[in-house]
Amino acid sequence: MSEVEPFDWARLFLGDAPPLFYVEIVVRTLIIFIWLIVLLRSSGRRSLAQLSAIEFAIVIALGSAVGDPMFYPEVPLLHAMLVMALVVGLQQGLAWLIRRRETIETLIEGRPSELVRGGVLQLAELEHAKLSREDVCETLRNQSVRQLGEVQRAYFEQNGQFSLFVHPSGQAPPGLPIVPPWDLQKPAEVLGGEAHAGPVACLSCGSVSRGGVVPGHCPVCGKAQGFTPAVIDPLAAEETGAV
C-alpha cells in the first residue's frame, strides 16, 4: 500500500475511482439493502426486537457506511455520504409506499399473527410467525399468565411485540398449565383411552376436552402428544396436591 498523504482533499472526498463508479455505488446500495430486508424478513420478527425490518436494515447499513470512512483512508468520504443519503432516501421512499399501499406494508413488515384464541394455541400461526410453543408460553409467563385458559386472545404484532387479552380475574376457565416451566417440571400426563373425571388439555395446542375417556388424538389439532388435567391455577393445585 502506498504511503498515505494526510489531508489530501481529492483523496479524502473523491478517491481514485472514475465518476461512473458513483452509479455503481447506487446499484450496489439498492441490491444490498433489498437483500438485507429479505433476509431480515425471513429471520422472523422476534429476532428484530422492537424494530421493523426496514429500521433494522437502516441501522446495519448506516453503521457500516459511517464506520468505514472514519478510519480507512482508501474509502472516500463522498462515497460514504452517497450511500448514507441513498439509505435514508430508500427508507423515506418505502415509508411513503407503506402509508399508501397496504400490500407493500404486508410484504415488507408482515402481518399480525393470532397466536392464542380462547385458550388454544393456533399452531399454524405459530409456524408462520416462526415461534415455538415455548416462546409463547415464556412470554405469557412474563405477563403472569399461569394457564392458557386465562387467555382470550394473544397477538404477535408487526413490531415483534405481543398483545395479550385475558379473562377478568376469577372468570378464566381451566386450561393447559404453563407454570412451572415445562423444562423444570412437566405436567402430569393422562394417556389416551384412560378415564379421567375432570377436563383435560391437549399438550400440543391446549384445547380442553370434557372428562370421561381421554381421546387418543386431540379433536382440535389432531396430534397425539397426550393430555394433562386442565386447571384454573396450577400453582394452587400443585400446593394442594390436586394435580
Backbone bond lengths (Angstrom), bond angles and torsions (degrees), N, CA, C in turn:
res aa  C-N    CA-C-N  psi(-1)  N-CA   C-N-CA  omega(-1)  CA-C   N-CA-C  phi
1 M - - - 1.472 - - 1.523 109.54 -
2 S 1.335 116.29 132.03 1.451 120.05 -179.67 1.518 110.73 -68.56
3 E 1.322 114.22 157.11 1.458 119.28 -178.78 1.530 110.26 -65.85
4 V 1.324 115.34 136.74 1.460 121.00 -177.96 1.522 109.31 -86.49
5 E 1.314 115.63 129.13 1.460 120.54 176.08 1.523 108.95 -93.19
6 P 1.336 118.06 114.45 1.470 119.98 -178.34 1.529 111.73 -60.01
7 F 1.327 114.88 145.51 1.465 123.21 176.18 1.528 112.95 55.65
8 D 1.347 114.56 36.55 1.464 119.53 169.53 1.529 105.98 -82.28
9 W 1.327 116.91 98.55 1.462 120.76 -168.92 1.521 112.60 -63.32
10 A 1.314 117.28 -33.64 1.469 119.42 177.76 1.528 110.55 -64.82
11 R 1.352 116.43 -45.01 1.467 119.95 177.56 1.520 110.62 -67.90
12 L 1.349 116.42 -38.90 1.459 120.99 -175.55 1.530 111.80 -61.83
13 F 1.335 116.66 -40.95 1.469 119.63 -175.38 1.527 113.28 -101.24
14 L 1.331 117.45 -37.89 1.462 119.73 -171.49 1.515 113.76 -105.03
15 G 1.330 117.75 -35.44 1.452 120.13 -175.82 1.518 110.91 75.89
16 D 1.341 115.40 -165.55 1.463 120.47 -176.99 1.525 112.73 -103.96
17 A 1.321 118.14 -0.89 1.461 121.02 -176.10 1.527 110.44 -74.52
18 P 1.341 117.14 149.42 1.467 120.24 177.35 1.523 110.86 -69.56
19 P 1.336 117.76 161.27 1.476 120.47 -178.00 1.528 113.72 -57.51
20 L 1.345 117.39 -32.04 1.462 119.72 -179.05 1.527 111.91 -63.93
21 F 1.325 117.12 -18.41 1.462 120.24 -179.95 1.533 111.14 -64.02
22 Y 1.330 117.44 -25.39 1.468 119.64 178.48 1.531 111.04 -66.11
23 V 1.322 116.03 -33.49 1.466 119.25 174.51 1.526 109.87 -65.96
24 E 1.322 115.94 -39.98 1.468 119.74 177.67 1.527 110.80 -63.24
25 I 1.327 117.26 -36.45 1.469 120.29 177.69 1.523 110.20 -61.11
26 V 1.328 116.55 -41.74 1.466 120.09 178.57 1.526 110.38 -60.48
27 V 1.331 116.56 -46.60 1.470 120.77 -179.87 1.522 110.53 -63.84
28 R 1.328 117.23 -45.72 1.469 121.35 178.87 1.535 110.91 -57.57
29 T 1.332 115.79 -46.47 1.468 119.89 -177.48 1.523 111.23 -62.98
30 L 1.322 116.83 -43.83 1.464 120.43 179.22 1.523 111.37 -60.62
31 I 1.326 116.46 -46.86 1.469 120.41 -177.73 1.520 110.98 -63.90
32 I 1.328 116.89 -48.56 1.464 120.51 -176.92 1.525 110.95 -66.23
33 F 1.324 117.93 -40.50 1.465 120.69 -178.41 1.525 110.73 -65.12
34 I 1.331 116.69 -45.04 1.471 119.92 178.56 1.521 110.62 -64.05
35 W 1.332 116.92 -42.93 1.468 120.42 179.35 1.527 110.96 -63.85
36 L 1.319 116.87 -37.36 1.459 120.71 178.72 1.528 110.86 -64.44
37 I 1.321 117.63 -42.09 1.466 120.63 178.20 1.523 110.64 -63.78
38 V 1.337 117.01 -40.97 1.473 120.42 178.15 1.522 110.60 -60.20
39 L 1.328 117.13 -45.54 1.466 120.66 179.80 1.524 111.41 -64.45
40 L 1.323 116.98 -41.65 1.462 120.36 -179.89 1.523 111.43 -66.26
41 R 1.326 117.29 -38.00 1.469 120.06 177.53 1.522 110.97 -64.53
42 S 1.339 116.26 -38.02 1.465 119.34 -178.01 1.520 112.46 -75.15
43 S 1.334 117.48 -17.93 1.465 120.29 -178.30 1.520 112.74 -79.62
44 G 1.329 118.39 -13.40 1.462 120.97 -179.44 1.514 111.67 97.00
45 R 1.344 115.14 146.36 1.469 120.25 -176.14 1.512 112.83 -69.62
46 R 1.318 117.56 -28.42 1.460 119.67 -176.98 1.522 111.61 -62.43
47 S 1.347 116.93 -33.98 1.460 120.36 -179.18 1.519 112.44 -71.04
48 L 1.329 117.87 -15.02 1.463 121.51 -178.49 1.516 113.02 -92.94
49 A 1.331 116.90 0.45 1.467 122.27 -178.39 1.524 109.54 57.53
50 Q 1.342 118.04 -124.18 1.465 120.87 -175.75 1.524 112.43 -98.28
51 L 1.323 117.91 10.82 1.458 121.06 -179.87 1.520 110.28 -100.87
52 S 1.329 115.87 147.07 1.455 119.66 171.96 1.526 108.55 -77.46
53 A 1.335 116.42 169.80 1.462 120.18 179.80 1.525 110.70 -60.57
54 I 1.335 117.07 -39.16 1.467 120.49 179.94 1.523 110.42 -66.45
55 E 1.318 117.24 -46.17 1.466 120.73 -179.33 1.523 110.93 -62.25
56 F 1.319 117.10 -41.51 1.463 120.60 179.58 1.525 110.27 -65.39
57 A 1.345 116.56 -40.91 1.462 120.36 178.70 1.524 111.02 -63.28
58 I 1.322 116.90 -38.32 1.463 120.66 179.30 1.523 110.78 -64.74
59 V 1.329 116.62 -42.52 1.466 120.43 179.01 1.524 110.31 -59.22
60 I 1.340 116.59 -45.66 1.464 120.23 -179.42 1.528 110.91 -66.53
61 A 1.338 116.53 -47.29 1.459 120.55 -176.22 1.524 111.84 -64.96
62 L 1.321 116.81 -45.81 1.463 119.48 -179.68 1.520 111.34 -67.79
63 G 1.330 116.94 -35.57 1.462 119.40 178.44 1.513 111.77 -60.12
64 S 1.335 116.29 -42.55 1.459 119.96 178.67 1.524 111.45 -71.18
65 A 1.331 116.40 -42.96 1.463 119.99 -177.88 1.521 111.98 -65.50
66 V 1.319 116.95 -35.26 1.464 120.86 -178.67 1.522 111.23 -78.63
67 G 1.336 116.66 -37.87 1.458 119.68 -172.42 1.515 114.41 -72.80
68 D 1.339 117.35 -44.04 1.469 120.27 -173.39 1.526 113.66 -59.83
69 P 1.336 119.99 -48.25 1.467 118.52 -177.58 1.519 114.29 -70.89
70 M 1.319 117.09 -8.71 1.460 118.66 -179.89 1.524 112.33 -71.13
71 F 1.354 116.61 -30.82 1.467 117.20 -175.67 1.524 113.96 -137.95
72 Y 1.332 119.20 -1.90 1.465 121.00 174.19 1.523 108.62 -97.08
73 P 1.316 118.46 111.07 1.466 120.10 -175.94 1.526 112.95 -65.79
74 E 1.350 117.74 -23.82 1.464 120.01 -178.29 1.531 113.00 -81.24
75 V 1.345 117.29 -3.62 1.472 120.78 178.84 1.527 108.55 -100.71
76 P 1.316 118.27 107.00 1.475 120.14 -179.09 1.528 111.59 -66.72
77 L 1.310 115.65 148.58 1.459 120.18 -179.88 1.523 111.86 -63.75
78 L 1.324 116.77 -36.61 1.457 119.57 -176.74 1.529 111.54 -64.59
79 H 1.337 116.63 -34.39 1.462 119.82 176.70 1.528 110.16 -62.01
80 A 1.320 115.58 -48.00 1.468 119.82 -179.44 1.524 111.07 -65.20
81 M 1.327 116.83 -40.41 1.464 119.92 179.98 1.532 110.94 -63.72
82 L 1.333 116.36 -36.76 1.461 120.02 177.81 1.524 110.86 -65.72
83 V 1.336 116.41 -44.22 1.467 120.28 178.75 1.525 110.51 -61.47
84 M 1.330 116.80 -45.13 1.465 120.14 -179.79 1.527 111.16 -60.82
85 A 1.325 116.18 -43.20 1.463 119.58 179.17 1.527 110.93 -64.63
86 L 1.339 116.58 -38.75 1.464 120.17 178.94 1.522 111.46 -65.18
87 V 1.330 116.51 -43.06 1.470 120.41 -178.75 1.523 110.47 -63.04
88 V 1.327 116.28 -46.69 1.467 119.58 178.71 1.527 110.52 -64.36
89 G 1.333 116.69 -39.53 1.459 119.59 177.49 1.520 112.38 -63.95
90 L 1.339 116.96 -39.74 1.462 120.61 176.15 1.522 111.04 -61.68
91 Q 1.324 115.61 -42.19 1.463 119.29 179.51 1.528 110.86 -61.93
92 Q 1.318 116.10 -44.34 1.462 119.75 -179.82 1.527 111.06 -65.64
93 G 1.328 115.91 -39.70 1.453 119.56 178.95 1.517 112.77 -65.79
94 L 1.337 116.66 -43.18 1.460 120.20 178.26 1.524 111.18 -66.71
95 A 1.339 116.41 -38.54 1.467 119.36 177.62 1.528 110.54 -62.49
96 W 1.318 116.76 -38.26 1.470 120.84 177.72 1.522 110.86 -64.34
97 L 1.339 116.41 -43.19 1.464 120.26 178.65 1.525 111.49 -65.05
98 I 1.340 116.32 -40.50 1.464 120.36 -178.60 1.524 110.93 -63.27
99 R 1.332 116.55 -38.50 1.467 119.98 -179.93 1.529 111.90 -65.96
100 R 1.312 116.72 -25.32 1.463 120.12 -173.49 1.528 113.92 -106.70
101 R 1.317 117.38 -19.84 1.464 119.92 -178.33 1.528 109.55 -130.38
102 E 1.328 115.31 112.70 1.468 119.29 179.99 1.520 111.37 -65.18
103 T 1.331 117.22 -31.74 1.463 120.23 178.95 1.526 111.23 -64.21
104 I 1.328 116.81 -36.83 1.468 120.38 177.20 1.522 110.23 -66.46
105 E 1.334 116.31 -42.05 1.466 120.25 178.24 1.523 111.03 -60.39
106 T 1.331 117.01 -44.17 1.463 120.54 179.59 1.518 110.95 -65.23
107 L 1.337 116.94 -39.54 1.457 121.16 -179.33 1.518 111.60 -63.73
108 I 1.334 116.96 -42.53 1.465 120.91 -174.52 1.523 112.24 -87.42
109 E 1.327 117.35 -44.32 1.461 120.59 -173.22 1.524 113.63 -104.69
110 G 1.340 117.79 -5.02 1.457 120.01 -179.73 1.520 111.42 80.36
111 R 1.322 115.84 -170.52 1.460 121.56 179.32 1.522 109.03 -127.92
112 P 1.339 117.60 158.10 1.468 119.05 175.28 1.526 110.44 -63.33
113 S 1.327 116.08 149.94 1.466 122.01 179.18 1.520 109.22 -119.39
114 E 1.329 116.37 132.54 1.461 121.30 175.13 1.525 107.90 -87.43
115 L 1.324 116.27 107.65 1.460 121.21 -174.06 1.521 112.80 -88.74
116 V 1.329 117.28 -34.63 1.466 121.57 -179.20 1.519 108.48 -133.11
117 R 1.318 116.07 131.90 1.470 121.68 175.86 1.520 108.30 -132.70
118 G 1.320 116.24 118.45 1.454 120.37 178.34 1.518 113.73 57.25
119 G 1.332 116.64 38.95 1.459 120.69 177.74 1.514 114.92 80.15
120 V 1.341 117.83 7.86 1.468 121.92 -177.78 1.529 109.26 -118.39
121 L 1.326 116.40 129.10 1.456 121.09 176.08 1.524 109.92 -68.06
122 Q 1.317 116.23 133.44 1.464 121.60 176.48 1.531 107.75 -92.42
123 L 1.326 115.83 91.74 1.463 121.18 -169.22 1.525 112.40 -61.92
124 A 1.323 118.11 -36.78 1.464 120.06 178.98 1.526 110.94 -64.50
125 E 1.333 116.94 -37.45 1.463 120.68 178.53 1.524 111.22 -70.45
126 L 1.332 117.03 -35.12 1.461 120.09 175.84 1.517 110.29 -61.37
127 E 1.318 115.91 -43.06 1.464 119.81 179.47 1.519 110.70 -65.65
128 H 1.325 117.04 -40.81 1.465 120.48 178.87 1.527 111.18 -62.87
129 A 1.333 116.79 -38.12 1.466 121.22 -179.15 1.520 112.78 -84.94
130 K 1.342 117.42 0.83 1.467 123.03 -179.07 1.530 111.31 58.27
131 L 1.331 115.15 44.56 1.457 122.09 177.95 1.518 109.24 -120.24
132 S 1.316 116.06 147.26 1.460 121.33 175.42 1.527 109.49 -96.71
133 R 1.309 115.57 166.63 1.470 119.95 175.66 1.521 109.92 -59.47
134 E 1.331 116.79 -37.66 1.465 120.52 -179.56 1.527 111.22 -65.33
135 D 1.344 116.88 -36.58 1.471 119.92 177.22 1.528 110.85 -59.43
136 V 1.330 115.70 -45.74 1.464 120.37 -178.34 1.520 110.78 -67.51
137 C 1.331 116.77 -45.17 1.468 119.82 -178.62 1.525 111.38 -63.28
138 E 1.329 116.56 -37.76 1.471 119.75 177.69 1.523 110.98 -62.15
139 T 1.336 116.11 -43.95 1.461 119.99 178.89 1.519 111.34 -64.43
140 L 1.331 117.10 -40.46 1.462 120.42 179.13 1.525 111.01 -65.16
141 R 1.317 116.83 -40.03 1.478 119.23 177.61 1.526 110.69 -62.48
142 N 1.324 116.59 -36.22 1.468 119.61 177.27 1.523 112.10 -63.64
143 Q 1.341 116.33 -20.62 1.463 121.44 176.79 1.530 111.43 -100.42
144 S 1.339 116.47 18.40 1.473 123.90 176.53 1.525 113.28 66.82
145 V 1.332 117.54 24.93 1.463 121.16 174.80 1.524 108.41 -84.94
146 R 1.327 116.55 130.62 1.461 121.10 -176.76 1.520 112.87 -102.13
147 Q 1.328 116.94 -29.13 1.461 120.21 178.29 1.525 108.93 -149.21
148 L 1.339 116.16 153.20 1.463 120.60 -170.83 1.519 113.63 -63.94
149 G 1.335 117.69 -24.96 1.453 119.92 179.66 1.516 113.24 -61.19
150 E 1.323 117.80 -20.37 1.463 121.07 178.18 1.526 112.13 -70.14
151 V 1.335 116.85 -21.15 1.467 121.31 -170.51 1.525 110.44 -93.06
152 Q 1.324 115.91 119.83 1.466 120.38 172.32 1.526 110.54 -80.51
153 R 1.323 116.15 -49.04 1.459 122.02 177.16 1.529 109.08 -146.36
154 A 1.322 115.31 145.57 1.465 121.77 171.35 1.523 107.44 -138.21
155 Y 1.331 115.63 126.77 1.464 120.96 -177.26 1.526 109.99 -119.02
156 F 1.325 114.84 143.33 1.459 122.00 172.63 1.520 106.33 -102.71
157 E 1.335 115.94 109.67 1.455 120.99 -170.90 1.529 111.81 -80.70
158 Q 1.332 115.37 170.28 1.458 120.95 -178.30 1.524 112.62 -65.24
159 N 1.324 116.95 -24.47 1.467 120.07 179.70 1.522 112.87 -88.71
160 G 1.343 117.72 7.56 1.457 120.88 177.86 1.512 114.66 86.24
161 Q 1.338 117.76 5.01 1.454 121.68 179.45 1.529 110.63 -98.52
162 F 1.340 115.57 159.53 1.455 122.02 179.02 1.531 109.76 -100.81
163 S 1.336 115.73 136.32 1.465 121.97 170.75 1.518 107.43 -110.61
164 L 1.329 116.39 128.62 1.462 121.41 -171.16 1.521 110.47 -125.64
165 F 1.330 115.83 132.79 1.460 122.36 176.88 1.525 107.99 -128.62
166 V 1.333 115.68 119.33 1.461 120.68 -173.86 1.527 110.34 -117.15
167 H 1.328 115.18 164.24 1.459 120.81 175.65 1.532 109.91 -67.08
168 P 1.313 117.94 151.82 1.468 119.95 173.28 1.524 110.80 -57.10
169 S 1.312 116.07 153.02 1.465 121.20 -177.63 1.525 111.02 -54.81
170 G 1.322 115.07 130.13 1.453 121.37 177.61 1.509 115.15 83.81
171 Q 1.342 118.08 -0.10 1.463 120.77 -177.77 1.524 113.31 -113.61
172 A 1.320 117.22 6.91 1.463 119.91 -177.78 1.524 110.70 -77.98
173 P 1.333 117.89 136.70 1.463 120.55 174.41 1.525 110.04 -76.13
174 P 1.326 119.07 165.20 1.468 120.55 177.44 1.523 110.78 -65.27
175 G 1.321 115.29 151.62 1.465 119.67 -178.78 1.512 111.86 -156.74
176 L 1.320 114.76 -171.44 1.468 121.78 -178.65 1.521 109.96 -69.63
177 P 1.334 119.12 122.20 1.471 120.23 179.78 1.524 111.19 -71.09
178 I 1.327 116.50 135.94 1.470 121.37 175.73 1.525 110.89 -120.08
179 V 1.321 116.37 4.31 1.462 123.21 175.21 1.526 107.50 -124.60
180 P 1.348 118.31 131.46 1.459 129.18 -4.15 1.534 111.15 -66.99
181 P 1.346 117.88 165.32 1.463 119.71 175.33 1.528 110.64 -55.00
182 W 1.308 116.69 140.78 1.455 120.58 -174.88 1.522 112.87 -64.66
183 D 1.334 117.60 -23.97 1.464 119.53 176.14 1.526 111.36 -67.41
184 L 1.328 116.29 -23.98 1.464 120.31 177.93 1.522 111.56 -91.68
185 Q 1.313 116.31 -40.37 1.468 120.35 -178.50 1.521 108.99 -154.43
186 K 1.306 116.25 112.68 1.457 120.38 178.63 1.523 109.74 -74.51
187 P 1.335 116.94 144.51 1.473 119.28 178.23 1.521 110.89 -67.97
188 A 1.329 115.30 153.33 1.467 120.39 178.76 1.522 109.34 -61.70
189 E 1.332 116.70 135.23 1.458 120.85 -175.99 1.519 111.05 -100.77
190 V 1.324 115.10 138.02 1.461 122.50 174.12 1.523 106.88 -112.58
191 L 1.309 117.77 120.69 1.456 122.00 -174.28 1.521 111.39 -80.15
192 G 1.323 115.01 152.93 1.451 120.44 176.62 1.518 111.50 -61.66
193 G 1.316 116.29 138.62 1.456 121.61 -178.77 1.509 113.59 94.45
194 E 1.329 117.22 -15.90 1.459 120.60 178.21 1.533 110.01 -80.22
195 A 1.310 115.34 154.91 1.465 120.89 175.77 1.520 109.31 -92.37
196 H 1.325 116.13 135.38 1.467 120.92 179.39 1.519 108.30 -140.42
197 A 1.321 116.16 131.48 1.468 120.70 -173.10 1.522 112.63 -70.68
198 G 1.328 117.13 -39.29 1.462 120.43 -175.84 1.513 112.30 -98.22
199 P 1.342 117.33 178.63 1.465 121.19 178.58 1.527 111.39 -67.97
200 V 1.317 115.82 150.49 1.463 121.49 178.52 1.526 108.91 -124.64
201 A 1.341 115.49 150.27 1.463 121.50 -178.86 1.518 109.77 -115.20
202 C 1.320 115.92 138.52 1.463 121.46 177.51 1.525 109.55 -65.97
203 L 1.323 116.51 132.81 1.458 120.81 -179.76 1.524 112.42 -73.48
204 S 1.310 117.85 -10.44 1.455 121.28 179.71 1.522 111.94 -93.46
205 C 1.349 117.08 -55.57 1.469 119.79 -175.40 1.523 113.75 -110.51
206 G 1.343 117.45 -16.15 1.458 120.24 178.40 1.508 114.91 89.76
207 S 1.328 118.84 2.03 1.467 119.64 178.71 1.523 109.70 -64.58
208 V 1.325 116.08 143.00 1.464 121.85 -173.51 1.528 109.80 -103.27
209 S 1.334 115.32 131.85 1.465 122.14 175.17 1.515 109.19 -111.95
210 R 1.320 116.05 150.19 1.456 120.43 179.93 1.524 110.87 -68.34
211 G 1.331 114.36 162.70 1.457 119.54 178.72 1.521 111.91 -65.53
212 G 1.314 114.45 162.59 1.459 121.44 -176.74 1.506 108.79 131.81
213 V 1.316 116.38 -146.39 1.458 120.32 176.97 1.526 108.58 -77.90
214 V 1.319 115.60 124.41 1.465 121.06 -177.55 1.528 109.31 -72.09
215 P 1.341 118.38 129.45 1.472 120.21 -179.89 1.524 111.74 -69.25
216 G 1.317 115.92 156.43 1.461 120.07 178.40 1.511 112.69 -75.12
217 H 1.341 116.64 -31.45 1.454 122.26 178.80 1.527 108.85 -125.25
218 C 1.326 115.35 149.97 1.465 119.73 177.61 1.526 109.31 -67.55
219 P 1.321 118.82 129.51 1.469 120.72 179.70 1.528 113.29 -69.48
220 V 1.334 118.27 -13.47 1.466 121.08 -178.39 1.526 111.56 -97.71
221 C 1.338 117.11 -56.04 1.471 120.15 -176.82 1.525 112.89 -95.35
222 G 1.336 117.37 -14.88 1.456 121.22 177.91 1.510 115.15 78.84
223 K 1.320 118.23 3.43 1.461 120.96 -178.17 1.525 110.59 -87.11
224 A 1.320 114.71 157.92 1.468 121.01 -179.12 1.522 109.95 -117.54
225 Q 1.326 116.14 53.06 1.460 121.13 -179.66 1.520 112.37 -92.96
226 G 1.330 116.98 6.55 1.455 119.94 176.87 1.514 112.98 94.78
227 F 1.331 115.02 175.56 1.459 122.36 -178.39 1.521 109.22 -132.86
228 T 1.311 114.63 162.91 1.458 121.55 175.93 1.528 107.68 -139.25
229 P 1.324 118.63 152.99 1.466 119.33 177.61 1.530 111.52 -56.47
230 A 1.323 116.85 129.32 1.465 121.73 175.98 1.524 108.85 -79.23
231 V 1.321 116.06 132.65 1.462 120.74 -174.55 1.524 109.69 -130.10
232 I 1.314 115.49 160.97 1.463 121.53 175.76 1.524 110.78 -88.77
233 D 1.325 116.83 -41.29 1.462 121.66 177.91 1.518 108.01 -137.30
234 P 1.326 118.34 99.32 1.464 120.28 -176.70 1.518 113.77 -62.94
235 L 1.324 117.63 -30.89 1.466 119.08 -179.91 1.518 110.67 -71.49
236 A 1.329 117.11 -41.20 1.462 119.88 177.29 1.518 110.64 -66.08
237 A 1.343 116.37 -39.98 1.459 119.89 178.83 1.519 111.10 -65.14
238 E 1.339 116.01 -36.68 1.464 119.89 179.21 1.521 110.71 -66.59
239 E 1.329 115.71 -40.75 1.466 119.58 -178.40 1.526 112.27 -67.83
240 T 1.343 116.10 -34.37 1.467 119.14 -178.93 1.517 112.56 -89.85
241 G 1.363 115.43 -5.46 1.460 118.95 179.29 1.503 113.49 76.45
242 A 1.363 116.21 22.85 1.457 119.06 -177.85 1.513 112.37 -77.29
243 V 1.342 116.48 -24.92 1.452 119.38 -179.43 1.519 109.18 -90.17
